[in-house]
């Protein structure tokens, strides 16, 4: 019996092997399951004011995006840019408006990709970081830089280009000044919050930017005019590029195409509809969007590398100096290789 069983197994073995091979081949030939394109997009917005106010500003734009793309567009509000970066990192958001510094972090850590950039409604290309004080307060730049821990000072979000990175790179860093050790207190807040804090006398001085001051002027109320008239700029940074628009690099290509068609046609032309759209863009403080990619972030990478070199020199660390200089040189070389527009 045992010999008979062995013989049967030997006879059936080729058939069994063939059956397994055919099953494997059938499995390989089956198309991979398709991933359904998203039916909704989540658009991230840093919440510098109450959510209700933000929705009044952004609501018409997001509604137009819905109509143009055929996708539901949901807003995602966060009180700071770190929250927006983390939301994109964990795929809770799909795209949004970032500052240059926070955008750089979104590209590095959250799988983000620059696809567009904002423009100034008045046609200016770029903006400046500033330090503001109340007129007649007696706070000058010279007094500010004396330190002594006698002045309360306001800075921007840690990921703010104009409110933190630019002043550290261009003003405090070259002088070996650490704001935390220089001032009595250092408060981190949005540009808008800093404007009102200085205007109301809560803070003697704070960082801000020209775009934020333009937004305050555009409000046009008696209170906004009074606040703006009470302020004095005592320091201005070099020009900073306009802000990037970033989407997740792994976003469905069909969704990307719909977004791009909407973004780059919105507000263009001389039709009545284009004028309506530009009025909506004015409310969120931008003109029509322009094409961009990750090279848009090269200037902020240069600012970042310059700051690292200044910090290394202040510590007299040869190894850190060499590393920072090499990083700065590499960024400058990359910028020089870019075609001029």
C-alpha positions as CSV (number, residue, x, y, z in Angstrom):
1,X,0.0,0.0,0.0
2,X,2.8,2.4,0.9
3,X,4.5,1.8,-2.4
4,X,1.2,2.4,-4.2
5,X,0.7,5.7,-2.4
6,X,4.2,6.8,-3.3
7,X,3.6,6.0,-6.9
8,X,0.4,8.0,-6.9
9,X,2.1,11.0,-5.3
10,X,4.9,10.8,-7.9
11,X,2.3,10.8,-10.7
12,X,0.2,13.7,-9.3
13,X,3.2,15.9,-8.3
14,X,3.6,17.5,-11.8
15,X,-0.2,18.2,-11.9
16,X,-0.1,19.8,-8.4
17,X,2.9,21.9,-9.3
18,X,1.2,23.1,-12.5
19,X,-2.0,24.0,-10.6
20,X,0.0,26.1,-8.1
21,X,1.9,27.8,-11.0
22,X,-1.4,28.6,-12.8
23,X,-2.9,30.0,-9.6
24,X,0.2,32.2,-9.0
25,X,0.1,33.4,-12.6
26,X,-3.6,34.3,-12.3
27,X,-2.9,36.2,-9.1
28,X,-0.1,38.2,-10.7
29,X,-2.2,39.0,-13.8
30,X,-5.0,40.6,-11.7
31,X,-4.8,44.4,-11.8
32,X,-3.8,46.2,-8.6
33,X,-6.7,47.6,-6.8
34,X,-7.2,51.2,-7.8
35,X,-7.2,53.9,-5.2
36,X,-10.3,56.1,-5.5
37,X,-9.5,59.8,-6.0
38,X,-10.4,62.0,-3.1
39,X,-13.9,63.4,-2.9
40,X,-12.9,66.1,-0.5
41,X,-10.0,68.4,0.1
42,X,-8.8,69.9,3.4
43,X,-7.3,73.4,3.0
44,X,-5.2,74.6,6.0
45,X,-5.3,78.1,7.2
46,X,-3.4,79.6,10.1
47,X,-6.0,81.2,12.4
48,X,-4.7,84.7,13.3
49,X,-8.2,85.8,14.3
50,X,-11.5,84.1,15.4
51,X,-12.6,81.2,13.3
52,X,-15.8,83.0,12.4
53,X,-13.9,86.0,11.1
54,X,-11.5,83.7,9.2
55,X,-14.4,82.0,7.5
56,X,-15.9,85.3,6.5
57,X,-12.6,86.1,4.7
58,X,-11.8,82.6,3.3
59,X,-15.3,81.2,2.8
60,X,-16.0,82.7,-0.7
61,X,-12.6,81.5,-2.0
62,X,-13.1,78.0,-0.7
63,X,-16.7,77.9,-2.1
64,X,-15.3,78.9,-5.5
65,X,-12.7,76.1,-5.3
66,X,-15.5,73.6,-4.6
67,X,-17.5,74.8,-7.6
68,X,-14.5,74.7,-9.9
69,X,-13.0,71.3,-8.8
70,X,-16.2,69.4,-8.0
71,X,-14.7,68.4,-4.7
72,X,-15.9,69.3,-1.2
73,X,-13.4,71.7,0.3
74,X,-13.1,71.9,4.1
75,X,-11.1,74.4,6.0
76,X,-8.6,73.3,8.7
77,X,-7.7,76.1,11.2
78,X,-4.7,76.0,13.5
79,X,-3.4,78.7,15.8
80,X,0.2,78.3,14.6
81,X,2.2,77.0,11.7
82,X,3.6,74.0,13.7
83,X,0.0,72.8,13.9
84,X,-0.4,73.1,10.1
85,X,2.8,71.3,9.5
86,X,1.9,68.4,11.7
87,X,-1.6,68.2,10.2
88,X,-0.1,67.8,6.7
89,X,2.5,65.3,8.0
90,X,-0.3,63.1,9.3
91,X,-2.4,63.6,6.2
92,X,-5.1,65.5,8.0
93,X,-4.8,68.3,5.4
94,X,-4.2,68.3,1.6
95,X,-3.0,71.8,0.8
96,X,-2.7,75.3,2.3
97,X,-1.1,78.7,2.5
98,X,2.2,78.7,4.5
99,X,4.9,81.2,5.3
100,X,8.3,80.6,3.7
101,X,9.9,79.2,6.9
102,X,6.9,77.0,7.8
103,X,6.6,75.9,4.1
104,X,10.2,74.8,4.2
105,X,9.4,72.7,7.2
106,X,6.3,71.3,5.5
107,X,8.5,70.2,2.6
108,X,11.2,68.7,4.8
109,X,9.0,66.9,7.3
110,X,5.5,66.7,6.1
111,X,5.8,65.5,2.5
112,X,4.8,68.9,1.2
113,X,5.5,70.4,-2.2
114,X,5.4,74.0,-3.4
115,X,3.1,74.4,-6.4
116,X,2.2,78.1,-6.4
117,X,3.0,81.4,-4.7
118,X,1.0,84.4,-3.6
119,X,1.4,87.8,-5.0
120,X,0.9,91.3,-3.5
121,X,-2.5,92.8,-4.4
122,X,-0.6,96.0,-5.2
123,X,1.8,94.3,-7.5
124,X,4.9,94.5,-5.2
125,X,7.0,91.3,-5.3
126,X,8.0,90.4,-1.8
127,X,7.6,92.0,1.6
128,X,9.8,92.9,4.6
129,X,10.0,92.0,8.2
130,X,9.9,95.0,10.6
131,X,10.2,96.0,14.2
132,X,7.5,98.3,15.4
133,X,7.2,100.6,18.4
134,X,4.6,103.1,19.5
135,X,5.2,106.6,18.3
136,X,6.5,108.9,21.0
137,X,7.4,106.0,23.3
138,X,11.1,106.8,23.2
139,X,12.0,103.2,22.2
140,X,14.7,103.4,19.5
141,X,16.6,100.7,17.7
142,X,19.7,101.7,19.6
143,X,17.9,101.4,22.9
144,X,16.5,98.1,21.9
145,X,19.9,96.7,21.1
146,X,21.4,97.7,24.4
147,X,19.5,94.8,25.9
148,X,19.7,94.9,29.7
149,X,16.5,92.9,30.1
150,X,14.4,96.1,30.6
151,X,12.0,95.9,27.6
152,X,9.2,93.4,26.9
153,X,9.5,92.3,23.3
154,X,7.2,90.5,20.9
155,X,8.3,88.1,18.3
156,X,6.5,85.9,15.7
157,X,5.6,82.3,15.7
158,X,8.7,80.1,15.8
159,X,8.1,79.1,12.1
160,X,7.6,82.7,11.1
161,X,10.0,84.0,8.4
162,X,9.5,87.7,9.0
163,X,8.7,87.6,12.7
164,X,11.5,85.3,13.9
165,X,13.9,84.1,11.3
166,X,14.6,87.4,9.5
167,X,15.3,89.5,12.7
168,X,17.4,86.7,14.2
169,X,19.4,86.4,10.9
170,X,19.8,90.1,10.0
171,X,19.6,92.0,13.2
172,X,20.2,90.0,16.4
173,X,22.5,87.3,15.1
174,X,25.2,89.5,13.6
175,X,25.4,91.3,17.0
176,X,25.6,88.2,19.0
177,X,22.2,89.0,20.7
178,X,20.0,86.2,22.0
179,X,16.5,87.9,22.4
180,X,15.6,85.7,25.4
181,X,18.7,87.0,27.3
182,X,18.4,90.5,25.8
183,X,14.8,91.4,26.8
184,X,12.8,91.3,30.0
185,X,10.3,89.0,28.4
186,X,9.8,87.6,24.9
187,X,6.3,86.9,23.8
188,X,5.5,84.8,20.7
189,X,2.4,85.8,18.8
190,X,1.0,86.3,15.3
191,X,1.9,89.4,13.3
192,X,-1.7,90.8,13.8
193,X,-1.5,90.2,17.6
194,X,1.8,92.0,17.7
195,X,0.4,95.0,15.8
196,X,-2.4,95.5,18.3
197,X,-0.2,94.8,21.3
198,X,2.2,97.6,20.4
199,X,-0.6,99.9,19.2
200,X,-2.4,99.5,22.5
201,X,0.7,99.8,24.6
202,X,0.7,96.3,25.9
203,X,4.2,95.8,24.4
204,X,6.9,98.5,23.8
205,X,8.2,96.8,20.7
206,X,7.6,93.7,18.5
207,X,8.4,92.2,15.2
208,X,5.9,92.4,12.3
209,X,5.9,92.6,8.5
210,X,4.8,95.0,5.8
211,X,2.1,92.6,4.6
212,X,0.4,92.6,8.0
213,X,0.5,96.4,8.1
214,X,-1.0,96.5,4.7
215,X,-3.8,94.2,5.9
216,X,-4.5,96.5,8.8
217,X,-4.6,99.5,6.4
218,X,-7.1,97.6,4.1
219,X,-9.5,97.1,7.0
220,X,-10.2,100.8,6.9
221,X,-12.0,101.2,10.2
222,X,-11.4,104.1,12.6
223,X,-9.8,101.7,15.0
224,X,-7.5,100.2,12.4
225,X,-6.4,103.6,11.2
226,X,-5.8,104.8,14.7
227,X,-3.7,101.7,15.5
228,X,-1.7,102.1,12.3
229,X,-1.1,105.8,12.8
230,X,0.2,105.1,16.3
231,X,3.0,102.8,15.1
232,X,6.6,103.5,14.0
233,X,8.9,101.2,12.2
234,X,12.5,101.3,13.6
235,X,14.0,98.4,11.6
236,X,13.3,96.8,8.2
237,X,14.7,93.5,6.9
238,X,15.8,92.7,3.3
239,X,13.0,91.6,1.0
240,X,11.4,88.3,1.7
241,X,9.8,86.3,-1.1
242,X,6.0,86.0,-1.2
243,X,4.4,83.1,0.6
244,X,4.2,79.6,-1.0
245,X,1.1,77.5,-1.5
246,X,1.8,73.9,-0.7
247,X,0.1,70.6,-1.3
248,X,1.0,67.0,-0.3
249,X,3.4,65.6,-2.9
250,X,1.4,62.3,-2.8
251,X,-1.9,63.9,-3.5
252,X,-3.9,62.2,-6.2
253,X,-2.7,63.6,-9.6
254,X,-6.2,64.1,-10.8
255,X,-7.0,66.2,-7.7
256,X,-3.7,68.2,-8.3
257,X,-4.8,68.9,-11.9
258,X,-8.2,70.2,-10.7
259,X,-6.6,72.4,-8.0
260,X,-4.0,73.8,-10.4
261,X,-6.6,74.6,-13.0
262,X,-8.6,76.6,-10.4
263,X,-5.6,78.3,-8.7
264,X,-3.9,79.6,-11.9
265,X,-7.1,80.8,-13.6
266,X,-8.6,82.4,-10.6
267,X,-8.7,86.2,-10.8
268,X,-7.1,86.4,-14.2
269,X,-8.6,88.5,-17.1
270,X,-10.8,91.5,-17.4
271,X,-14.2,89.9,-17.2
272,X,-16.8,90.7,-14.5
273,X,-16.2,87.3,-13.0
274,X,-12.5,87.9,-12.9
275,X,-13.1,91.2,-11.1
276,X,-15.3,89.4,-8.6
277,X,-12.6,86.8,-8.0
278,X,-9.9,89.5,-7.4
279,X,-12.1,91.1,-4.9
280,X,-12.2,87.8,-3.0
281,X,-8.5,87.5,-3.3
282,X,-8.1,91.0,-1.9
283,X,-9.9,89.8,1.3
284,X,-7.3,87.2,1.9
285,X,-4.5,89.6,0.9
286,X,-3.2,88.3,-2.3
287,X,-3.3,88.9,-6.0
288,X,-3.7,86.1,-8.6
289,X,-1.4,83.1,-7.8
290,X,1.7,82.3,-9.8
291,X,3.4,79.0,-10.6
292,X,6.2,77.9,-8.3
293,X,8.1,74.9,-7.1
294,X,10.4,74.0,-4.3
295,X,13.1,76.4,-5.6
296,X,10.9,79.2,-4.3
297,X,12.3,78.3,-0.9
298,X,15.9,78.9,-1.8
299,X,16.0,82.4,-0.4
300,X,14.7,81.3,2.9
301,X,17.2,78.4,2.9
302,X,19.9,81.0,2.4
303,X,18.5,83.1,5.3
304,X,18.5,80.0,7.5
305,X,22.1,79.0,6.5
306,X,23.2,82.6,7.2
307,X,21.7,82.5,10.6
308,X,23.4,79.2,11.4
309,X,26.8,80.6,10.3
310,X,26.3,83.6,12.5
311,X,25.4,81.4,15.5
312,X,28.5,79.2,14.8
313,X,30.8,82.2,14.7
314,X,29.4,83.6,17.9
315,X,30.3,80.3,19.6
316,X,33.8,80.3,17.9
317,X,33.3,76.7,16.9
318,X,35.5,75.9,13.9
319,X,33.7,72.7,13.1
320,X,30.3,74.3,13.2
321,X,31.5,77.3,11.2
322,X,32.9,75.1,8.5
323,X,29.7,73.1,8.3
324,X,27.5,76.2,8.2
325,X,29.7,77.9,5.6
326,X,29.5,74.8,3.4
327,X,25.7,74.7,3.7
328,X,25.5,78.4,2.8
329,X,27.8,78.1,-0.1
330,X,25.8,75.1,-1.4
331,X,22.5,77.1,-1.2
332,X,24.1,80.1,-3.0
333,X,25.4,77.9,-5.7
334,X,22.0,76.3,-6.2
335,X,20.4,79.8,-6.3
336,X,23.0,81.0,-8.9
337,X,22.1,78.0,-11.1
338,X,18.4,79.0,-11.3
339,X,17.3,80.7,-14.5
340,X,16.4,84.4,-14.1
341,X,12.8,85.3,-14.6
